[in-house]
Amino acid sequence: MQVYNLEFSEQEVREAVAAGRLLSMEIEFSRLCNFRCSYCYVEDRASHPDELSREEIRSVLLQAKELGAQKIIILGGEPSIYPHLPEMLQFLADNGLAIEIFTNGSGVTAELAELLAQKRARVVLKLNSRDAELQDKLAGKKGAHAIIARALANLRSAGYSKNGLFLALSTVICRLNIDELPDLWRWLRREDIEPYFEVITPQANALANNWLNVTGPELKALFTELAAIDRKEFDRLWEPQPPLVGNRCMRHQVSCLVTARGEVMPCVGVTLAIGNIRKQALADILRHSSVLNDLKNYRETIKGPCKSCEKAAECYGCRGAAFQLTGDYLASDPTCWRNCGNQN
């Protein structure tokens, strides 16, 4: 099984941790977004005058490269409507950095799809349901399903999911879509699109919308069913383990997030600013962060049932869920079905 975002091997992760280097970096170019997703981790989805300039973005991208980053993951806001996205894609390509972009598809025109294909960007398109009414409800925008469908068509026309062009669909598991997810999983496999299903991190908008919630036993049943589908129908083997279906998230070993205002955080769920690139070099921020040090040494620092779990050598649960629900990024993950009902 690969670790973190479908790509890095365990050996690569171990070597990066030992050397104190990055393998990837997540970055927000802007927080402006035209969707209002009910589960979004971003509470305020408007752009701000103090967001990073293009010069500041380019600087931190080069700093990440110096630290060993091979891939830059573009988050948002909605990056496809960021006005300088083509310029940034060119800059990343010119500097030999692989590109991954998470998008709701709004700005994925035929032209942008062709540019993404030219740069061989890994594209993760957000789709939570093939039912138009439900997709629009979850996205908080009428017509969202049609927007996503057009983006998918443009990406396919540009060659995506063929010729080595990586295309995935990002889906959050929630109360409204859980029954359709096995069929969605099968459809994606047959279309050669990588399914990227994940448990919602209980923060920001998700906390205000408890109608999204799915119980631990329900999550276990879904993960187990999807693993059986992959094993029996697609000859893919993996063990059910939250928070990512068929994958493991231990991103704090090899990555970090830079927000649109320059704050450096462990990830979108562990919303603790460990520094700001406008005040310190990225290398200094990462080197001196006690939070990241705790997370890298999780076998010694993790608490509660997660510490004694049989999976402790290869999993530390969702640190974002632990932090958002307990205030302690080292607490056991309360959303994991192995821990449900246990005290942290």
MODA-V348520 format. One record per helix or strand of 2 or more residues. SS is the DSSP state (H for helix, E for strand). FROM is the first residue (numbers start at 1). TO is the last residue. Records with the same first field share a line. If there is no record, write none. Layout:
SS = FROM-TO ; FROM-TO
This chain:
H = 10-19 ; 54-66 ; 79-81 ; 85-94 ; 110-118 ; 132-139 ; 144-157 ; 178-190 ; 204-208 ; 210-212 ; 216-233 ; 251-253 ; 282-287 ; 290-296 ; 298-301 ; 304-308 ; 319-326
E = 24-28 ; 71-75 ; 98-103 ; 122-126 ; 167-173 ; 194-199 ; 257-258 ; 263-265 ; 275-276
